[in-house]
Amino acid sequence: MAAMMQPQIILLKEGTDTSQGKAQLISNINACTGIADVVRTTLGPRGMDKLIHDDKGNTTISNDGATIMKLLDIIHPAAKILVDIARSQDSEVGDGTTTVVLLAGEFLKEAKPFVEDGVHPQNLIRSYRIASQLAIEKVKDLAVSIEGKSLEEKKGLLAKCAATTLSSKLIGGEKDFFANMVVDAVLAVGVDDRLSMIGIKKVPGGNMRDSFLVNGVAFKKTFSYAGFEQQPKKFVSPKILLLNIELELKSEKENAEIRLSDPSQYQSIVDAEWNIIYDKLDKCVQTGAKIVLSRLAIGDLATQYFADRDIFCAGRVAEEDLQRVAAATGGTVQTSVNNIIDEVLGTCEIFEEKQVGNERFNIFSGCPSGHTATIVLRGGADQFIEEAERSLHDAIMIVRRAVKNSTVVAGGGAIDMEISRHLRQHARTIAGKSQLFINSYAKALEVIPRQLCDNAGFDATDVLNKLRQKHALPSGTVASISMFDGEGANYGVDINTGGIADSFANFVWEPAVVKINAINAATEAACLVLSVDETVKNPKSESAQGDAAAMGGRGRGAGGFGGRGRGMRRR
């Protein structure tokens, strides 16, 4: 009787939602596979695009995994992990964002039946970690170095990597044209890790092939005053002065007070203001600079003054453009016009102002330090140019990574099939349940070639069987010059014919670092989701959101029902 009288113990606030155990884990896995299904169809050269329309009315067309994940407003806590890994893959290597989400979703999908059968998640996590280590070692074994080649050869190899990345994007039709442009831009910047030194300027109109690369800096003509038309628009080897000051006639501040005893003194004050600006302009001219750029305004007086002396000037230049001009021309941005010495002036071979579409561009080419490049993008619709910019960003990142870690692996699902085969072989040497788990990890890796086939409209089962058979062939069955384990190690999906082909011979390459990063991140994410056994939802945040929604509604005034907060009855 005494035992029945035990009082009920309340630990958590009323309304706290706790879900735990197997059902909770299955629910998290389902959420993650749901997210993977969203981006599944965007993989590969035949991947489809997503059109995302946000609450502000902006429309984005993209098939970049990271962009789609960022624009989807995901609220499920476990599914947010996949958003994070897509973002980290994007910032780390720039490409493979869809791959990483797909792999994480597939690892969890393969783990689901084991969880339902009562396997402890920690056993799965342990086996997945072992499998990921084996997979990464295998990638490193299969990677081929492109070091030690001549510059021309290296350019060609890097262009192949860029073309592989671009083939799955909206501008895939012109991948060779853009791949060479990207390689030239990255090599122009050098090994510096400053991505900001490669500028991408978008000009609507024309077609994609009207895009061009400037070995230097190009930026849109800034707002200009009267007198600008009289300035010269082309210079050869000019000196360039970069400023961060206003060259404008300033009147005294409104709250300043001057007491005059004699009206004639007023003129001297006005003259003093004019003298200040003329003094600044004289000092600029004395430096011998033929081009004056400033981050702040250059007024009409200064514009006319410079025009009379055959000097080109541009005010309100964007900060990043000014920094890139400074890096390219070897100049230094000055905050004063006093004591300017020759060392702080920049120079370039040719400066000209050019018409691009319906915009005018200031172009500095033949810069001495050369650590900068600008890609001017042309195209029809704004959304198209936006997506082209995102695609080029991915290609630039990939080429930078390939320059730094100069090892590549075969793409087109070849590397995934080879790792899968290697893990299946390894699993046979293991006794116990771990054999099953590593096998399931190996099966999950096949999602990449399978999805490539599905997206291209081919029979995935048929192609995968051919690939498995090819990868299972031992080396030496045919006089093979393959540098890897099996004769078929480089075989992947042939998107054009629906069969299989040697990806390496067809130049479908990707940097090894992309694959290593993707496998690492996807495994970590899968293990993280598997290790969660309880979710506690705090009710306070929910009611706070409800109050905010109610307040927002009331603020709309005569919107009729707009004022009803959560839980208020309709009259």
N, C-alpha and C positions, 0 to 999 in steps of 0.2 A: 504493500500500500504506500509505504514511504517513497519507494522508487517512482511511483506514479505521480507523486506530488512535486516532482522536480520542476522548477520554473523554466519557462522557455528562454533561451539565451539569444538575444538579438545582437549580432555583430555589426551588420551593415545597415546603412540608412534605408528606410522604407522606400521601396520602388527600385532598389538596385537590382539590375538584371545580371544574374550569374549563370553562365552555362559552362559545363565542364564535361570531361570524359570523352568517350569515343565519338559521340554525336557532334560534339563541339569541333573536334579535329576534322571530321568528315566535312562539316559545314565550311570550315576555312579552306580545305582543299578544293571544294566545289567552287568557292568564290574565286580562287586563284586560276582554276582551269577556265572559268568563265571569262576572266580578263585575257588569258592566253588566246581564247577563241576570237576575241575582238580583233587582235592584230595578226592572227594566223594567216589570213588571206593576203596580207601585204608582203609576204616573204618572196624574195627572188625576182628575177627579171620579168616574170609574167605576173607579178603581184598586183593586186588591185589597190586603188587609192581610197582613202576615207574622206568624206566631206563633213567637216565639223562646224556646226553653227552655234556660236555661244550666245549668252544672254544679252550681250551688247550689240548683237547683230553682225559681228565679224564672221566672215566665212574663211575657213582654212581647208585647202585640199592638200593632203599629204599621205605618203606611205612610209614615213620615217617613224619607227617604233617609239622613240623617245618623245617626238612631237605629239603623237596621238595620245600617249599616256599622260603627257602634261596637260593636254586640253580636256581629257575626260575628267569629270569631277568625281573621282572615286572616293566613297566614304567608308567602305568596308575596311576595317583596320588591318586584316591579314592581306587583303589584295593590294594595299598601299605599299607593301614590301616590294611587289613586282614593279611598281612605279619607280621606287627608289633605285632598284638595280638597273632599270632601263636608263635612268638619269646618270648613274655612275658610269655605266658603259659608254654613254655618249660623251661625258666629260673626260673619261680616261683614254679611250681609243677612237671615239667618233663614229664608229659603225658597228653593226652587229647588235643593234638594240632590239630588233624584232627577234633575232636568234635567241638572245638571252632570256627574254620573256617566255618564248615558246619552250625552251629547254626546261626552265623552272616549272612551268605548268605541266610539262610532260613527266618530269621526275615525280611530281606530286600525284599525277594521275596513275602512274605505275605503282606508287606506294599505297594508294587507296585500298585495293583489295587486301593487302597484307594487314593494314590497320583494321579493316572490317573483320578479318579472321582472328584478331586478337593479338597480333604481333606487337611487342613493345616498341614504341617509336625510337627509343634509344638504339635498339639493334639496327634499325633501318639507317639511322643517322650515321652510326659507326661504319656500316658497309658503304654508304654513299660517299663518305669522306675518303675511304680507301680507294674506291673506284675513281673518284675525281683525281686523286694523286696519280694513279696509274694512267689515267687519260692524259693528264698534262705532260707526264714523262714521255708518253707515246707521241704527242704533238711535237715535243722538242726533238725526238728522234727523227721524225719524218720531215722536219723543217729543213729547207734548203737555203743556204746563205747566198745573198747576191752581192756580198762584199768583194772587193778586189777586182771589180770589172772597170773598164774604161768609162768615162763620163757618158759617152753616147750610148753604150750598152746599158748602163745603169738607168739612164733616162728612159730607155725603151722598156726596161723591166718595171720601173716605177709606174710608167703609163699603163702597163697591163694591170697593175694593182688598182689604180684609179679607175680604169675602165670596168673592172669587175664590180667595184662599188657603185659606179654610176649606172651600170646596166639594169639595176633594180629600181632606178628612180624615174621620175617623169621625163627627164631629159636623156633617157637611155638611148634614144634614136641618134643622138649626136655625141655618143660617149667618147669616140676617138678624138673628136675636135676639142671637147672640154678636158679630156684626160691629159692631153699634151699641154694645154693651157695651165692646168693645176700643177703639173710637174714643174713647168718653167717658173711658176709663181713661188713654189716652195723652195726650189733650188736658188732662186734669186734672193730670197730672205736669208738663206743659209741655215746653219744648225741652231740659230737662236730659237729659244722656245717662245718667242713672242708672236702669238697668233694675230695680235692687233696690227702687226706690220703688213698683213695682207688685207687690203681693203676690197670690199665688193660693193660696187655702186649699181643701182638698178635704174634703168631708163626704159619706160614703156615705149612700145612701137618697134617696128622692124621685125626681123626674125632672129632666131637663136644664133644663126651663123654671123650675124652682125656684131656679136659680142667680141670684145678684143681685150688683150692684156697690155697694160702699160708697165714697162720696167721702170717704175718710179712711182710718182703720186699723181692721182687725178681726183679732183673734187668739183662739185657743181659750183657754178658762178654764184657768188654771194650777192646779197642785196647791195645795189650800188646807187650813188647819187649822180646828179648832173655833172658833166665833165668827164664821166667814165668813158664815153665813146671816143674822146680825143686821145685816150691813152694808147700807146703801142700795144699790140696783142701778141707780139712774137719777139723773143730775144735769143741770142746765141751766147752761151757762157755768161749769163748775168750773175751779179752778186745778189744774194737774197737776204733781206733783213726781216727777222721774225720778232713780233712785239706782242706784249700782253698789256697794252695801255690804250686809252682812248685818244684819238687824235680829232677832237671835236671842240668847237668853241663853247666853253662852259660859262653860263651866267652865274652870278653869285647865288648861293643857296637862299631859299625863300626866307629862312629865319635869321639871315645875317643882317646886321644893322650898321649903316655907315652914316655918321653925322658930318655934314659939310657946312663950313662957314662961308664958303665962296663957291658960286655955281661953276666957275671955271675948273674947280678941282674935280668935278664929276667926269669931265672929259678925260682927265688923266687916269681915272679908275678904269674907264672903258678901254682906254689905250693899253693899260697894263694887261687886261684880259687878252686883247689881241696879240700883244707882244709875247705872252706866254705860249700861245699856240704857234705863232710864227717862229719862235725860238726852237720849239720842238721839231717843226717841219724842216727848218734849216739844218738842224743836226742830223736828221734822217738823210737829207740830200748830200750832206758833206761826207757821209760814210762811203759814198760811191755806189750804194745799192741801187739796182734798177727795178727790183721788185720788193714791195713792202707788204707784208701780210700781218694782220693783227687779229687777235681773238676777240677784241672789243671793237666798237664802231669806229670807222674812219669817216668823218663828216663830209659835207659838200665842199666846205672851204678847202680842206686837205686834199680832196679828190681833184679839185680844179688846180690846186697848187702843184700837185704831182704831175698832172696832165701837161701843164705848161713846161715842165722840165723833162718830159718823155720818160716818166717813171710809171710803172704799173702798180696799182695798189688794190687790196681787197680786205675789207673789214668783216667782222663777225664770222671768221673762219671757225668751223667746229674744232673743239679741243683735240679730238683724235686725229683729224686731218692735219692740224698744225704740228702735232707730235710726230706724225709720219713724215711730214716735210722736213722737220728738224733732223730726224734719223737718216733720211735719204740724202739730204744736201750737206750734212755735216754742220749745220748752223745750230745756234742756241737761242732759245726764246728769251728775249730781254724784257725786263719790267721797267726799264728807264732808257731814255735816249741819250743820257749823258755818258761821255767817255766810251763810246762804242769803238772797239778795236776790230781789226780785220779778222781775227781768229773766230769771232762769234758770228760772222756772216757765212751763209751757206752758198753753194753754187750748183749749177747743173749744166748739162751741155745745151739742151734746148728747152725753152719754155714757150708754150703757145696756148692760145685760147681757141677751142675747137667746138664746132656745132655737132652734138650727138643727138639725133632725134630732134625733139623740140627744146632740148636743154643745151646750155653752153657749158663746157667743161674747161677748167684750168688744168693743163697737163705739164708736169715736170718730168722730162725723160733724160736718160743718160746721167743719172746721179752718181757721184763719186763713191759713196759708201755702198750704194746699191742694196742695202738691207731692207728693201720694201718693194711691194708690187701691188698693182690695183687691177682688179678684173671688172670691166664695165659690161654689165649684163643687159642684153636686149631681149624682148619677147612681147607677146600679145597682151594677154590679160594680166592684171596685177597679181592675182593668186598664183598664176603660172610662174611669174618672176620670183615671187616669194618662195615657192617650192624649189625652184631652180637654185636659189641662194642657199637653202637648207641642204640641198644635194651636194652643192660645191663645197659647203662647209665640211660635210662628211668625207668627201674625197680628199680635201686638203689635210684633214686630220689623219686619214689613212696613209697618205704619202709621207707625212711628217713622221709617223710611227715607223713606216718601212725604212725611211732614211736612218732613223736612230737604231732600231732593232732590225737589222737587215736580214731577217729570215722570213721566208714565205712558205705557205702550204697550199696544197691543191684545194680549190673551192668546189662548188657545185655538189656538195654533199659527200665528196670523196673522202675527206678527212674524217667525217663523222662515221661513215661506214667502216673505215679502217680501224678507228678506235673501238667501235662496237664489236668488230670481229676479235680484236685483241682482248677485250674484256670478257667476251664469251669463252675464249680459250683459257684465260686466266681463271675464270670461275670454276672450270672443271677440275682445277687442282685444289680446290678448297672443299673441305668437308663441312657439313652443317648447313644451317639455314642461310648463312651469308652468301652461299652459292646462288640461291634464288634471288637475293636482293641485288647482287652485282649483275646478274643476268637481266633483271628488270631495268637497271640503270643503262645497260648496253642497249636494251630494246628502245628505251626512251630517246637515245641519241639518233635513232633512225627517223625520228620525226622530221628532221631537216630535209633529207632527200624525199621523204614521202610527201611533205608539204610542197616542195618545189614542183613535184609531179602534179599534185592536185591543182595547184594554182595555174599550171600551164594547160590543164585539161587532159593530162595523160592518165593511163591506168597505173596507179601507184603500185599496186600489188605486183603487177607484171615487171615493172622497172626495178623494184626492190629485189625481186627474186633473181633477176639478171645480175644486179649489183652484188648480192650476197654470194652468188656462184663465182663471180669474177674475183671478188676479194678473197675467197676461200682457196683460190688456186695457189699452190706453193710456188716459190720462186724457182726458176731453173727448168720449168716444164718446157718452156720455149726458150730459144736463145734470147735471153732478156738482158737489156742494158739498164733495167730499172735499178735505181739506187736504194730502193726500199725492200721491206721484208718479202711481200708477195708480188707476183707479177702484176696483179690488178690493183695494187695499193692506190694508184692515182685515178682510178675510174670513178666518175661521178655521173650525175644526170646530164644528158644532152638535151637542153631545152628546145633546140631547134627541130630535132627529129623525133623526140619522144623515146629515144633509146638510151644507151650508155656510151660514154666516150672518155678518153683520157683527158681529164681536166687540165693536167699540167701541160700536156702538149698543146692544148687549145688555149693556153694562157688564161685560164680562169684561176686566178691566184688571190690569196688574201694573206696579209701579214699574220705570222704565227701568234703574235701578241693579242690579236683580236679573238682568236679561238681560245687561247689560254684564259684570257680575262672572262670570256663568256661562260666557259665551263666552271671556272672558279665562282663567279657571282651567282650563277644559276644554282649550283650545288649549295652554296651558303644560304641562299634564299629558301630553298626547299627544306634544308635542315632546320632553319629558323621557324618555318611554319609547322614542321613536324614536332618541334620541341615545345610548342604551346599547348597546354592541356586545359586551360581555363581562361575564359574571358569575363571580365567584370566591367559592366557598363554603369558608370556613375549617373544617377538620375539628375543631379544638379545642373550639369551642362545642358541636358535636354530641356529642362524647364527654363533655363536662361535663354536658350534659343527661342523657346515659345514666347517668352516675354518680349524678346526683341522683335519677333515677327508681329506680335500684337501691337507693339508701339509703332512699328513701321506702318501697319495698316491704318491705325487711328490718324497718323500724320497725313494720310492721303485725303482726309477731310470728307468731302461729299461723295466719296466713292461708293456709297451705299454699304455694301457688305465688307468693304475693305477694312473696317475697324474691328472685325471679329478676331480675337486672339484665339489661341488654341483652347479648346474646351468650352467656348462660349456658344450657347444655344442660339439657333436661328429663330428669329421671331416670326 
